[in-house]
Every structure is written in C-alpha cells, then in structure tokens.
Amino acid sequence: MSNATPVIETKSQLIENLETGNKPDRDTWRIGSEHEKFIFYRPDNSPLAYEPDGDKPGVKDVLQAFVSRDWKPVEENGFLIAATKDGASITLEPGGQFELSGAPLKSIHEACNETTAHLRTSQEIGEELNIGFLGLGFHPTLKREDVPVMPKDRYGIMRAYMPTKGSLGLDMMLRTCTVQVNLDFASEADMIEKFRLGLALQPLATALFANSPLKEGKVNGMKSYRSHIWTDTDPDRCGMLPFVFEDGMGFERWVDHALDVPMYFVKRDGIYLDASGQSFRDFMKGELPVLKGELPTVSDWEDHLTTLFPEVRLKTFLEMRGADGGPWSQLCALPAFWTGLLYDTEAQTAALDLIKDWTIEEMEQLRTDTPVQGLDASIQGQTLQQIGKRALEIADLGLKNRARFSTSGDTEQGFLNSLRESVETGITPADTVLRKLEGEWNGDVSKLFSALSY
C-alpha cells in the first residue's frame, strides 16, 4: 500500500493509539490554542476568493504574505493551502476563514504571546493588502451562496455530504469561526474526568464567548448562532455524547463511538478519495468500497477522528470546541478558562463537585437553551451567569496554583479578566455587538467590520 505506516487490523490498536496521549508527568502537559477569523476586503467589506481579482487580493495572497515572512508553504494539487512555523500552522477553512493552530506550549503567557505575534503580523499584512480580519462566531452579512469556496479536496467531499445529514452543515463550514484549546491528560481516568467536565461546562463557555447575534445583516435572535448551527449539522458526529457520563466510559468506548461515525474520505498519495457514508469498521476488514482489499493506517484513523464534531473531541489530547470566535482578549481567555479548571488537581476536583448532580437530560437541555439565552440559560435553578462566577473562582484558583509566571512576574490569572467582567455584568461579546448596533452604529451593520477588526 502507499502509506508506510503499519496497518490497523484490530480495535486494540486504535485504543493503544489513544493511550499514547497519557502523560502522567504534569510537567509535560501543554496548551494548544486555536482561533479562526474572517477575512474581508476593506473598501467594501466583501470576502476574499482564493485567487486575486484585479486590485482585490485573494486568500492565496494572504498566505503568501506569511510565507514571505519565513512561514513554510504547504500545497495541495498545486494550490497554496497552509503554512507552518515553529510548531504552529495557518490553515484555510472551507469558506476562507483563516485559522491559527498554535504550537503546544507550556503556559498561557506563551500561548497568548504566540496569538499576539500572529495578530500583529496579520495587521501588518492587512495594511499591505487592504484587508481586515474579523473576530465573530458567524459571518454578519454574507449569504451562504456568496461565500467563496477554497480549493481543498476534502471540503468538496464534505460539501456534498453535509446536506444529506442536516440543514445547517454548509453554514457551519462556510460561515462560522471558533476559538478552541487543546489540553493533555494524565491517564484514562483523568481523561474521563476532563471529558465529562468539558462537556458539562461547554454551554458555559458558549455563553461566555457568545458572539454571533447577526445573520445576513439582521439580528438573528440568538447570542450564539454558531453554537445553534451545530445542533442541525450531522447527528452522527455532533452533540453532547451522553455515553461519556455512563459507567464503562474510557478509550475503548470512544473508539466504539468513532467507529460508528460514517467516514468522509480516505487520503492516498495526496489525493482525497470520497468515502462519505462508508464504515471504518469495514475498512478494518479490507471491505471499504472505495479501497477494496486495503487496510487502514494510523494516519487514516487520525484523519477520521478529525471528522467528528462533538462539543469536546478526544484524540491523543482533548479539544474544547464550544466557543465563538471573538475579540483579541477572548482568544487568550479561553485557554486560561479551561487550563485553570483542568490543569490543577484542586481546581479539577472543585469543578467536578460543581456538576456532580447534573443529569444528562438537564445538560442536554442546557446545551439547547444556551445559544438563544446565553448567560440567562439555567440548570437546576441556577443561571449560567451564577454558575460562571463559581467556575471562574475555580479557574482562578487553578491558575494561581499552577504558578506559571510571565517574564514580568504576572500569573496566568489576569487572562480571565474579560470573563470576570461578563459574569459580573451579564454582558457578553454578543450583547456588546447588539448594544452598539442599537446605539452608536445606528443600525448600520457595516460599522462592525472596522470596530471588531483585529
């Protein structure tokens, strides 16, 4: 076969792959920050196609500008589609959203410095190309058909398959942006605790970072329309994963779940083959229709895991996936929030106590209510604003206990400040957008492109 890595023949190999993520030594734990942003052409706030159009640059030009600043180019079928540098990568989402996936770093200070350096470079490139980068969870003006599509083969397969599973999958692909953080675990038992905490408190993150109240130039009635979109994208690969809270949860249970999620594609010799709707279990028996007689590799398995979209995703680390893209301060606050809760034993224990009596039915309802109600959504008589105050106290404790200092002697606790303000006032980024739209912007949505540009 074309891939040099060993073939996968048994489920135990998939479990062993996940077990390689166990890091008993906390000193080896790292923080990986990710964020996406929309690119727009300043003269008319229009999106960028991949190729330039007259005086208007293309997304390719933006990537090339990073390459000219010592980023290493990544091509697919002759198209520049990504760039890498120092363990970080810049990639293109289906609608041209620009994503920074940061390197695994030791502290929030390092992660925020990385984000800051990237955004400053983005600003510099923005001045050169007359473009801006917009931090929102959902594009505020574009219709789905107005979004340019990027030349990446896997996205073509996904665009064809998405509408067969839900009505909003294409919106997820083309018109949303998020901010995420990737975190390590010590053991299977630690992974389970972190997974449960991540799922239970993901609605709180959604509410705190809610920043998508507009659709096609109008108020959409939600605080996080991006979060709502995931509820009608693909039931096979999205959601709150009730089984994570059941007895018997572990690496094997996650593997069973992932094996039951239909595939999107398989990659051979740089080419994406359409395997949409096909079974990875069949693949392990050499019966995948698109590759008859061929067995999968670890690389195929890792590719498959990237096509699962729950609120928390397990690879050899855990991804927290519930937050809207947003302002600069929020990009550093998200990793601080989850690191504070999950990277200190005392804090993790306190956080588990916070959710210990929540039922899966209550958590599912909270997940449904939060995109609309934001911090006013409630569980067991407590609003997310009230729960958020306690959760931030716990996160603050966790960051204090970590005692990771900047070069100027600051702890990581200050990165929570924007979230503290939200739980005190009840005002999230979405509320700020709506208030400005009603006030100083006088209903002019175009004002936000300059006001919220990085």
C-alpha positions in Angstrom: 0.0 0.0 0.0 1.0 3.6 -0.5 1.3 4.6 3.2 4.4 3.4 5.1 2.8 3.3 8.5 1.6 0.0 9.9 -1.9 -1.1 9.0 -4.8 -1.3 11.5 -6.3 -4.7 11.9 -7.7 -4.7 15.4 -9.6 -2.4 17.7 -6.9 -2.7 20.3 -4.5 -0.9 18.0 -6.9 2.1 18.0 -7.2 2.0 21.7 -3.4 1.9 22.0 -3.1 4.9 19.7 -5.3 7.0 22.1 -3.3 5.7 25.1 -0.2 7.3 23.7 -1.8 10.5 24.8 -1.4 9.6 28.5 1.1 12.0 30.2 1.5 11.1 33.9 4.1 13.8 34.3 2.3 17.1 34.5 5.4 19.0 33.5 5.0 17.5 30.0 1.4 18.9 29.7 1.0 21.5 27.0 -1.6 24.1 25.9 -2.6 24.3 22.2 -4.6 27.4 21.2 -6.6 27.7 18.0 -8.7 30.5 16.6 -10.4 31.3 13.3 -11.3 34.7 11.8 -13.0 36.0 8.7 -11.0 38.0 6.1 -12.6 40.9 4.3 -11.6 43.5 1.7 -11.7 46.9 3.4 -13.2 49.0 0.5 -16.5 47.1 0.5 -16.3 44.5 3.4 -16.5 41.7 0.8 -15.0 38.3 1.3 -11.8 37.2 -0.5 -11.9 34.5 -3.1 -8.9 32.2 -3.3 -7.4 33.9 -6.4 -7.0 37.7 -6.6 -9.5 39.7 -8.7 -8.0 42.9 -10.1 -6.9 45.1 -7.3 -8.6 42.9 -4.8 -6.2 40.3 -3.3 -7.0 36.6 -2.9 -6.7 34.4 0.2 -3.7 32.9 -1.6 -2.0 36.3 -1.4 -2.6 36.4 2.4 -1.0 33.0 2.8 1.9 34.1 0.5 2.4 37.1 2.7 3.0 34.8 5.7 5.3 32.6 3.6 7.4 35.7 2.7 7.8 36.1 6.5 9.5 32.8 6.9 6.5 30.5 7.2 6.9 27.3 5.3 4.3 26.8 2.5 2.0 23.7 2.3 0.5 22.9 -1.1 -2.3 20.6 -2.3 -2.7 19.9 -6.0 -0.5 22.9 -6.7 -2.6 25.3 -4.5 -1.0 27.0 -1.5 -3.4 26.0 1.3 -1.5 26.4 4.5 1.8 27.5 6.1 3.8 26.3 9.2 6.3 27.8 11.5 7.7 26.8 14.9 5.1 24.1 15.6 2.2 26.3 14.6 0.2 26.2 11.4 -2.1 28.6 9.4 -4.8 26.8 7.5 -7.9 27.6 5.5 -11.4 26.7 6.5 -13.9 25.9 3.7 -15.2 29.5 3.3 -11.7 31.1 3.5 -11.8 31.5 7.3 -8.2 31.9 8.4 -7.1 29.6 11.3 -4.1 29.7 13.5 -3.4 26.4 15.2 -0.8 27.2 17.8 2.2 25.1 18.9 1.9 23.0 22.1 3.2 25.5 24.8 3.8 25.4 28.5 1.8 28.4 29.7 -1.0 30.8 28.8 1.7 33.5 28.7 3.4 31.7 25.8 0.1 30.9 24.1 -1.0 34.5 24.3 2.3 35.8 23.1 2.0 33.4 20.1 -1.5 34.7 19.3 -0.4 38.3 19.8 2.5 37.9 17.4 0.3 36.3 14.8 -2.3 39.0 15.0 0.3 41.7 14.8 1.6 40.1 11.7 -1.9 39.8 10.4 -2.4 43.5 10.9 0.8 44.3 9.1 -0.3 42.1 6.2 -3.8 43.7 6.3 -2.2 47.2 5.8 -0.3 45.9 2.8 -3.2 44.1 1.1 -6.0 46.5 2.3 -7.8 43.7 4.1 -9.1 43.2 7.6 -9.5 40.2 9.9 -12.9 39.9 11.7 -13.5 38.2 15.0 -17.1 36.9 15.2 -18.7 33.4 15.6 -20.9 33.8 12.4 -20.4 36.0 9.4 -22.6 39.0 10.0 -23.6 39.8 6.4 -22.9 37.1 3.8 -25.5 34.7 2.4 -24.3 31.1 2.1 -24.1 31.4 -1.7 -22.0 34.5 -1.5 -19.1 32.8 0.3 -16.1 31.8 -1.9 -15.0 28.2 -1.6 -11.4 27.2 -1.0 -9.7 24.6 -3.3 -9.3 21.8 -0.8 -10.5 18.4 -1.9 -11.7 17.2 1.5 -14.1 20.2 1.7 -15.6 19.3 -1.7 -16.5 15.8 -0.3 -17.9 17.4 2.9 -20.0 19.9 1.0 -21.6 17.2 -1.0 -22.3 15.0 2.1 -23.3 17.6 4.6 -26.8 18.4 3.2 -27.8 14.8 3.4 -27.4 14.8 7.2 -28.7 18.3 8.4 -29.8 21.6 7.1 -27.1 23.8 8.6 -23.9 21.9 7.8 -22.9 24.1 5.0 -23.3 27.2 7.2 -21.0 25.5 9.7 -18.4 25.0 7.0 -18.7 28.4 5.3 -19.9 31.0 7.7 -18.6 30.1 11.3 -15.5 30.9 13.3 -14.4 29.4 16.6 -11.7 29.6 19.3 -10.5 26.4 20.8 -7.9 24.9 23.2 -6.3 21.5 23.2 -5.3 20.0 26.5 -3.5 16.9 27.8 -4.5 14.3 30.4 -2.5 12.1 32.8 -4.3 8.8 32.3 -7.5 7.2 31.2 -9.3 8.1 34.4 -8.1 11.7 34.2 -9.2 11.8 30.6 -12.7 10.7 31.6 -12.9 13.4 34.3 -11.7 16.1 31.9 -14.0 14.9 29.2 -17.1 15.0 31.5 -16.2 18.4 32.8 -15.6 19.7 29.3 -19.0 18.5 28.1 -20.9 19.7 31.2 -19.4 23.1 31.2 -19.2 23.7 27.4 -22.5 25.6 27.5 -20.9 28.0 30.0 -18.1 28.6 27.5 -20.6 29.0 24.8 -22.4 31.6 26.8 -19.3 33.5 28.0 -17.9 33.7 24.5 -21.2 34.1 22.6 -20.5 36.4 19.7 -22.8 35.6 16.7 -26.1 37.5 17.1 -26.3 38.6 13.4 -27.2 36.7 10.2 -27.2 38.3 6.8 -27.2 41.8 8.2 -30.0 41.3 10.7 -30.4 40.3 14.4 -30.9 36.5 14.4 -32.5 36.3 17.9 -29.6 34.3 19.4 -26.5 35.0 21.3 -24.5 32.2 19.7 -26.0 31.3 16.3 -22.7 29.4 15.6 -23.5 27.1 18.5 -27.1 26.6 17.3 -25.8 25.6 13.9 -24.1 22.5 15.3 -27.4 21.2 16.5 -28.5 20.7 12.9 -25.3 19.8 11.2 -24.9 16.0 11.5 -26.4 14.0 14.4 -23.9 11.1 13.7 -20.8 13.3 14.6 -22.0 16.2 16.8 -23.6 16.7 20.2 -23.1 16.2 23.9 -22.2 12.5 23.9 -24.3 11.1 26.8 -22.2 7.9 26.8 -19.3 9.8 28.2 -21.2 10.1 31.5 -22.0 6.4 31.7 -20.2 3.7 33.5 -17.8 2.0 31.2 -16.5 5.2 29.6 -12.9 5.0 28.5 -10.7 4.9 25.5 -12.4 1.8 24.2 -15.9 3.3 24.5 -14.7 6.4 22.5 -13.2 4.1 19.8 -16.5 2.3 19.5 -18.3 5.6 19.1 -15.8 6.8 16.5 -16.0 3.5 14.5 -19.8 4.0 14.3 -19.4 7.5 12.8 -19.6 7.3 9.0 -16.4 8.3 7.1 -15.9 11.3 4.9 -12.8 10.4 3.0 -9.6 8.5 2.8 -6.3 10.0 1.6 -3.9 8.2 -0.7 -0.8 9.7 -2.5 -2.0 13.2 -1.6 -5.5 12.5 -3.2 -8.7 12.6 -1.2 -11.0 9.7 -2.1 -14.7 10.1 -1.4 -15.7 7.5 1.3 -18.7 9.5 2.6 -21.1 7.4 4.5 -18.8 4.3 4.5 -17.7 2.4 7.5 -14.3 2.4 9.2 -15.2 -1.0 10.6 -15.5 -2.2 7.0 -12.2 -0.5 6.3 -10.5 -2.6 9.0 -11.8 -5.8 7.3 -10.5 -4.7 3.9 -14.0 -4.1 2.7 -14.1 -0.3 2.2 -15.9 0.1 -1.2 -13.5 2.9 -2.3 -10.4 0.9 -1.4 -11.3 -2.8 -1.7 -8.8 -5.1 -0.1 -6.8 -2.3 1.5 -6.5 -1.9 5.3 -6.3 1.5 7.1 -3.3 3.0 8.7 -2.9 5.1 11.9 -2.9 8.1 9.7 -6.3 7.1 8.3 -7.6 6.7 11.8 -6.3 10.1 12.8 -7.9 11.6 9.7 -11.2 10.0 10.6 -11.1 11.4 14.1 -10.8 14.9 12.7 -14.3 14.4 11.1 -16.0 14.0 14.4 -17.5 17.3 15.7 -18.8 16.9 19.3 -18.6 19.7 21.9 -15.4 18.0 23.2 -13.3 15.8 21.0 -10.8 13.2 22.0 -7.6 12.5 20.1 -4.4 11.9 22.0 -5.5 15.1 23.7 -8.8 16.8 24.4 -10.2 19.6 22.3 -12.7 22.1 23.8 -14.9 23.2 21.0 -17.8 25.3 22.4 -16.8 28.9 21.9 -17.4 31.5 19.2 -14.6 33.4 17.6 -14.2 36.8 19.1 -12.2 39.8 20.3 -8.4 39.6 21.0 -8.9 39.4 24.8 -11.2 36.4 24.4 -8.6 34.5 22.4 -6.3 34.4 25.5 -9.2 34.0 27.9 -10.4 30.6 26.5 -7.2 28.7 27.1 -7.0 30.3 30.6 -10.5 29.3 31.5 -10.0 25.6 30.6 -6.4 25.4 31.8 -7.5 26.8 35.2 -10.2 24.2 35.5 -8.4 21.2 34.2 -4.6 21.6 34.9 -4.7 21.7 38.7 -5.9 18.8 40.9 -7.7 21.1 43.5 -9.5 23.0 40.8 -10.5 19.9 38.8 -12.0 18.4 42.0 -13.9 21.6 42.8 -15.2 21.7 39.2 -16.4 18.1 39.4 -18.2 19.0 42.5 -19.9 21.8 40.7 -21.5 19.5 38.1 -21.9 16.3 40.2 -25.7 16.3 40.4 -26.4 17.4 36.9 -28.3 14.8 34.8 -27.6 14.2 31.1 -31.2 15.3 30.4 -30.6 18.6 32.2 -27.2 19.1 30.4 -28.8 18.4 27.0 -31.5 21.0 27.7 -28.8 23.5 28.8 -27.0 22.8 25.5 -30.2 23.6 23.6 -31.1 26.7 25.6 -27.7 28.4 25.7 -27.3 29.5 22.1 -30.5 31.5 22.5 -30.4 32.6 26.1 -26.7 32.9 26.7 -25.8 33.5 30.3 -29.5 33.5 31.2 -29.8 29.8 30.4 -30.2 27.8 33.6 -29.7 24.3 35.1 -31.2 23.2 38.4 -32.4 26.8 39.2 -29.0 28.4 38.6 -28.2 30.6 35.6 -25.0 30.3 33.7 -24.1 33.7 34.9 -24.3 32.4 38.5 -22.5 29.2 37.7 -19.9 31.2 35.8 -19.0 33.2 38.9 -18.2 30.0 40.7 -16.4 28.4 37.7 -14.2 31.4 37.3 -13.3 31.3 41.0 -12.2 27.7 40.5 -10.3 28.5 37.3 -8.6 31.4 39.1 -7.6 29.0 41.9 -6.2 26.6 39.3 -4.2 29.2 37.6 -2.9 30.5 40.9 -1.9 27.0 42.0 -0.1 26.5 38.7 2.1 29.5 39.4 3.3 30.0 35.9 4.7 33.5 35.7 5.4 35.8 32.8 8.8 37.4 32.4 7.4 40.4 34.3 6.2 38.2 37.2 2.5 38.1 36.4 0.5 34.9 37.0 -1.9 33.5 34.4 -4.9 34.7 36.4 -5.2 38.0 34.6 -6.2 36.3 31.4 -9.6 35.7 33.0 -10.4 39.4 33.4 -12.7 39.7 30.4 -14.7 36.7 31.6 -15.0 38.1 35.1 -16.5 41.2 33.7 -19.0 39.2 31.8 -20.2 37.2 34.8 -20.4 40.4 36.9 -22.4 42.4 34.3 -24.1 39.7 32.3 -22.7 41.3 29.1 -21.1 39.0 26.6 -19.5 40.0 23.2 -22.9 39.3 21.5 -24.6 41.8 23.9 -21.9 44.3 23.1 -22.5 44.0 19.4 -26.3 44.3 19.8 -25.9 47.4 22.1 -23.6 49.1 19.7 -25.9 48.3 16.7 -28.8 49.8 18.5 -26.7 52.8 19.7 -23.7 54.3 18.2 -23.8 52.3 14.9 -27.4 53.4 14.4 -28.4 50.1 12.9 -25.5 50.1 10.4 -24.1 46.5 10.5 -21.1 47.6 8.3 -19.7 49.6 11.2 -18.7 46.4 12.9 -16.2 45.5 10.3 -13.9 48.3 11.4 -14.9 48.2 15.1 -14.3 44.5 15.5 -11.4 44.0 13.2 -8.2 42.8 14.8 
